[in-house]
Amino acid sequence: MSAMLSVDEKQAGDLTAAEREAWRAFTAGGRDLASPYFTLGFLDAAASARRDVRVLVIRRGGSVTGFLPLHAGFMGHARPLGGPLGDHHGLIAEPGSDIALSDVLKAGGVGLFSFFGALGGQGAFAPHALARDGSWVMDLSEGFEAYADARAAVEPKAFRNLRARRRKLESAEGGFEFRIDDRREDVFAAALAWKSAQYRRTGVFDAFSVRWTRDLLKALRHQDDCRLLVSSLEIGGKLAAAHVGMRSAQVLHYWFPVYDPEFSAVGPGLSLLLEIASAMPGEGVREIHLGPGDFMFKQHLGSWQFALLSGFAGQGAPLAVQRAARALELRAERLPLGPVSRLPGKAFRRIDVMAGFHAA
């Protein structure tokens, strides 16, 4: 490790004005850090919702060269900012930075850092990655019509179906109403209640059964550079679909979509997403990040993907145990055992997700 590198661990509220200005300068440097996940607003909202939020402030020669926001856990085990709700994470630093993640963690006293959605374009994470994924992006930089034409040329059948659903929506009894920025409390409450019911119905851990996740969303309603955005679609005067997302100046993160199955014939969830995409360029948004996953709608609507990495970094015995566990998981998933081969991986991931939700 270079003798010039030093790391200070701070709470979000203890960052100086100069450090915050450096953070803003790094995130303004290009597309890679344009996501709302990398804003000071998301950091501050997370810090208000959870007591374990910390920032590793990285310096060389006395000058700030980067930040690593995280959740400081038990016995030196840290996780990326946002915990299981943090789809994207990474270093807040200049593009092409040569910061070594292991050096930062050692200097910051972190024994183990487990990541699952680190930016693949950041070289700091590549030496520690055990798996690669991709996050889908709807590219609206040339406007919605240009986006739709480009995707329809690649996925003509999918877009014919989407246009047919739009016609059904337009002919629905009682008409429909779309709100891009719906601030009604009953809509926000209904969206979270529907999402909790969906989680329970599908056997997925209910993200809103722990207090800090709700507190995080509420805190995001009062941020400037990272703002909660609730959008809604009503059909015949009744709420049919809602989306709870967050946006920065140029990126909307597609986060918690939900719809009423009563309106499934018109595909209210996808209809709402396309209404949002149509409105966003007028709001200054150039991209909608759909996140990772092999869902068909993401493949149809996504213009391209950016790489995400998962793995572990750190030092000592905890790192060795985690890497061995992950290696076992990957080997098991390669065996020709059908669905059974995925059981170890599912178990490990479920344990880690549960730990992340309850670590606050």
C-alpha positions in Angstrom: 0.0 0.0 0.0 1.3 3.4 -0.9 2.4 5.5 2.1 0.6 8.4 0.6 -2.9 6.7 1.0 -4.9 7.4 4.2 -8.5 6.5 5.1 -10.8 8.1 7.6 -14.1 6.5 8.7 -16.8 9.1 9.2 -20.5 9.3 9.7 -22.4 11.0 6.9 -23.2 14.0 9.0 -19.5 14.6 9.8 -18.4 15.1 6.2 -17.0 18.6 5.8 -18.3 21.1 3.3 -15.1 20.5 1.3 -15.5 16.7 1.3 -19.1 17.1 0.2 -18.0 19.3 -2.7 -15.4 16.7 -3.7 -18.2 14.1 -3.7 -20.3 16.2 -6.0 -17.4 16.9 -8.3 -16.7 13.1 -8.6 -20.4 12.3 -9.4 -20.6 15.1 -11.9 -17.7 13.6 -13.9 -19.6 11.3 -16.2 -22.4 8.8 -16.8 -21.0 6.0 -14.5 -22.0 7.8 -11.3 -25.2 9.4 -12.5 -27.4 7.0 -10.7 -29.3 8.3 -7.6 -27.5 5.6 -5.6 -24.4 7.7 -5.8 -25.8 11.0 -4.7 -25.2 12.6 -1.3 -29.0 12.7 -1.0 -29.1 8.9 -1.0 -26.3 8.8 1.6 -28.0 11.2 3.9 -31.4 9.5 3.6 -29.8 6.1 4.4 -27.9 7.6 7.3 -31.2 9.0 8.7 -32.8 5.5 8.4 -29.9 3.4 9.7 -27.4 3.9 12.5 -24.6 1.8 10.8 -24.0 4.1 7.8 -20.3 5.1 7.5 -18.1 6.7 4.8 -14.5 5.8 4.2 -12.9 9.0 3.1 -9.8 8.2 0.9 -6.9 10.6 0.6 -3.6 10.7 -1.1 -1.1 13.4 -0.1 -3.8 15.1 1.9 -6.2 15.4 -1.0 -9.5 13.6 -1.2 -9.4 11.0 -4.0 -12.5 9.0 -3.3 -15.2 7.7 -0.9 -16.6 4.3 -0.1 -20.0 4.5 1.6 -21.1 1.4 3.5 -22.9 -0.2 6.4 -20.4 -1.1 9.1 -21.5 -4.5 10.5 -20.6 -7.0 13.2 -16.9 -8.0 13.6 -15.7 -5.8 10.7 -18.1 -7.2 8.1 -19.4 -4.3 6.0 -21.9 -4.1 3.2 -22.5 -1.5 0.4 -24.7 1.5 1.1 -28.4 0.7 0.9 -28.0 -2.9 2.0 -30.3 -5.3 0.1 -32.0 -2.3 -1.5 -28.8 -1.0 -3.0 -28.9 -2.4 -6.5 -25.8 -0.4 -7.6 -22.8 0.6 -5.6 -19.2 1.5 -5.9 -16.5 4.0 -5.2 -17.3 7.7 -5.5 -14.1 8.7 -7.3 -12.8 10.1 -10.6 -13.3 7.8 -13.6 -10.4 5.5 -14.2 -9.2 5.9 -10.6 -6.4 3.5 -9.6 -7.7 3.1 -6.0 -7.1 -0.5 -4.7 -10.1 -1.7 -2.8 -8.1 -4.0 -0.5 -5.8 -1.1 0.5 -8.8 1.1 1.4 -10.5 -1.7 3.4 -7.3 -2.5 5.3 -6.6 1.2 6.1 -10.2 1.7 7.1 -10.3 -1.3 9.4 -12.8 -3.4 7.4 -12.2 -7.1 7.7 -14.7 -8.2 5.0 -16.7 -6.2 2.4 -19.3 -8.2 0.5 -20.6 -6.6 -2.7 -23.2 -7.8 -5.2 -23.9 -4.9 -7.6 -20.5 -3.1 -7.9 -19.9 -1.2 -11.1 -18.0 -3.4 -13.5 -16.3 -0.4 -15.0 -14.5 0.3 -11.7 -11.2 -1.6 -11.7 -11.1 -1.6 -7.8 -13.7 -4.5 -7.7 -12.5 -6.7 -10.6 -9.7 -8.5 -8.7 -12.3 -9.6 -6.0 -15.2 -10.5 -8.2 -16.6 -14.0 -8.3 -19.6 -13.4 -10.6 -20.8 -10.9 -13.2 -24.2 -9.7 -14.0 -25.7 -6.7 -15.9 -28.1 -3.9 -15.2 -30.6 -3.0 -18.0 -30.9 0.6 -19.2 -33.7 2.3 -21.2 -31.7 4.9 -23.2 -33.9 8.0 -23.5 -31.0 10.4 -24.4 -32.5 11.1 -27.8 -36.1 11.2 -26.6 -38.8 8.7 -26.1 -39.8 8.3 -29.7 -36.3 7.6 -30.8 -36.0 5.1 -28.0 -39.2 3.4 -28.9 -38.4 3.2 -32.6 -35.0 1.7 -31.9 -36.4 -1.0 -29.6 -39.3 -1.8 -31.9 -36.8 -2.5 -34.7 -35.1 -5.0 -32.5 -38.2 -6.4 -30.7 -41.1 -5.9 -33.2 -43.4 -8.5 -31.7 -43.0 -7.2 -28.1 -43.7 -3.6 -29.2 -46.8 -4.7 -31.2 -48.1 -6.3 -28.0 -47.3 -3.1 -26.0 -49.1 -0.9 -28.6 -52.1 -3.3 -28.4 -52.2 -2.9 -24.6 -52.0 0.9 -25.1 -55.1 0.7 -27.3 -56.9 -1.3 -24.6 -55.9 1.3 -22.1 -57.2 4.1 -24.2 -60.6 2.3 -24.7 -61.0 1.3 -21.1 -64.3 2.2 -19.6 -64.0 5.5 -17.6 -60.7 6.3 -19.3 -57.3 6.4 -17.6 -55.2 9.0 -15.8 -51.4 9.0 -15.5 -49.5 11.0 -12.9 -45.7 11.1 -13.2 -45.3 12.7 -9.7 -48.1 11.5 -7.5 -47.7 12.9 -4.0 -51.0 11.6 -2.6 -50.4 9.8 0.7 -53.0 7.1 0.0 -51.3 6.1 -3.3 -47.9 5.8 -1.6 -49.4 3.7 1.2 -51.3 1.5 -1.3 -48.1 0.9 -3.3 -46.2 -0.3 -0.3 -49.1 -2.4 1.0 -49.5 -4.0 -2.5 -45.7 -4.7 -2.7 -45.7 -6.3 0.8 -48.6 -8.5 -0.2 -46.7 -9.5 -3.5 -43.6 -10.4 -1.5 -45.5 -12.6 0.8 -47.5 -14.2 -2.0 -44.4 -15.1 -3.9 -42.4 -16.3 -0.9 -39.9 -13.4 -1.0 -38.8 -11.6 2.1 -41.0 -8.6 2.7 -38.6 -5.6 2.4 -41.1 -3.4 4.1 -41.5 -5.5 7.2 -38.5 -3.8 8.7 -38.8 -0.2 9.8 -35.6 1.2 8.2 -36.7 0.5 4.6 -39.9 2.6 5.1 -37.9 5.3 6.9 -35.5 5.4 3.9 -38.2 6.0 1.4 -39.8 8.7 3.6 -36.4 10.4 4.0 -35.9 10.4 0.2 -39.0 12.5 -0.2 -37.1 15.4 1.3 -33.8 15.2 -0.6 -32.8 17.5 -3.5 -30.3 15.6 -5.7 -32.0 12.2 -5.0 -35.7 12.3 -4.8 -38.4 9.7 -4.3 -40.7 9.6 -7.3 -44.1 7.9 -7.0 -46.0 7.5 -10.3 -49.5 6.1 -10.7 -52.0 4.9 -13.3 -55.7 5.0 -12.6 -58.3 3.2 -14.8 -61.9 4.2 -14.5 -61.0 6.3 -11.5 -59.4 3.3 -9.6 -55.7 2.9 -8.9 -54.4 0.2 -11.3 -50.7 0.5 -11.0 -48.0 2.4 -9.1 -44.3 2.7 -9.1 -42.1 3.9 -6.3 -38.7 4.9 -7.6 -36.0 7.4 -7.1 -34.3 9.9 -9.5 -31.2 12.0 -9.7 -30.8 14.8 -12.3 -30.4 12.4 -15.2 -31.4 8.9 -14.1 -34.6 7.3 -12.8 -34.0 4.0 -10.9 -36.9 1.6 -11.5 -37.4 0.3 -8.0 -40.8 -0.9 -6.7 -43.4 -1.5 -9.4 -46.8 -3.0 -8.4 -50.2 -3.3 -10.0 -53.8 -4.5 -9.2 -54.3 -8.0 -10.8 -57.9 -6.9 -11.5 -56.5 -4.9 -14.5 -54.0 -7.5 -15.7 -55.7 -7.7 -19.1 -54.3 -4.3 -20.0 -50.9 -4.9 -18.6 -51.0 -1.9 -16.2 -47.5 -2.4 -14.9 -45.8 -2.2 -18.3 -48.3 0.5 -19.4 -47.2 2.6 -16.5 -43.5 2.1 -17.2 -44.0 3.2 -20.8 -45.9 6.3 -19.7 -43.1 7.1 -17.3 -40.5 6.6 -20.0 -42.5 8.9 -22.3 -42.6 11.7 -19.7 -39.1 11.4 -18.3 -37.1 13.1 -21.1 -39.2 16.2 -20.5 -38.0 16.1 -16.9 -34.3 16.0 -17.8 -33.9 12.2 -17.3 -31.7 10.5 -20.0 -31.8 6.9 -18.7 -34.1 4.6 -16.7 -32.1 1.9 -14.9 -34.2 -1.3 -14.7 -31.6 -3.2 -12.6 -30.3 -6.7 -13.1 -32.3 -9.8 -13.8 -33.4 -12.0 -16.7 -37.0 -10.8 -16.8 -38.4 -10.8 -20.3 -39.7 -7.2 -20.1 -36.2 -6.0 -19.3 -34.7 -7.8 -22.3 -37.4 -6.3 -24.5 -37.3 -2.7 -23.2 -33.6 -2.5 -22.2 -31.4 -0.6 -24.7 -28.2 -2.0 -23.3 -26.6 -3.2 -20.0 -23.7 -2.1 -17.9 -21.7 -4.6 -16.0 -22.2 -5.4 -12.3 -19.8 -7.5 -10.1 -20.3 -9.5 -7.0 -17.7 -10.9 -4.6 -15.8 -10.3 -1.4 -12.8 -8.2 -0.5 -11.0 -7.8 2.8 -8.5 -9.6 4.9 -8.0 -12.5 7.2 -10.1 -15.5 8.1 -13.6 -14.0 7.4 -12.7 -13.3 3.8 -11.4 -16.8 3.3 -14.6 -18.3 4.7 -16.8 -16.2 2.5 -14.8 -16.9 -0.6 -14.9 -20.6 0.1 -18.6 -20.5 0.6 -19.2 -18.6 -2.6 -16.9 -21.0 -4.5 -18.9 -24.0 -3.2 -22.1 -22.2 -4.3 -20.8 -21.6 -7.9 -19.5 -25.2 -8.2 -22.9 -26.6 -7.1 -24.8 -24.5 -9.6 -22.7 -25.9 -12.4 -23.6 -29.5 -11.6 -26.2 -31.2 -13.8 -28.7 -31.7 -11.0 -31.5 -29.4 -12.2 -33.1 -27.1 -9.7 -31.4 -28.9 -6.8 -28.1 -27.5 -7.9 -29.3 -24.0 -7.1 -30.2 -24.7 -3.5 -26.8 -23.9 -1.9 -26.7 -20.6 -3.7 -30.3 -19.7 -2.8 -29.6 -20.6 0.8 -26.4 -18.4 1.0 -28.0 -15.5 -0.7 -31.2 -15.7 1.5 -29.0 -15.7 4.7 -27.0 -12.7 3.4 -30.2 -10.8 2.4 -31.8 -11.5 5.8 -28.7 -10.3 7.6 -28.6 -7.2 5.5 -32.2 -6.3 6.3 -31.8 -6.9 10.0 -28.3 -5.4 10.5 -29.5 -1.9 11.3 
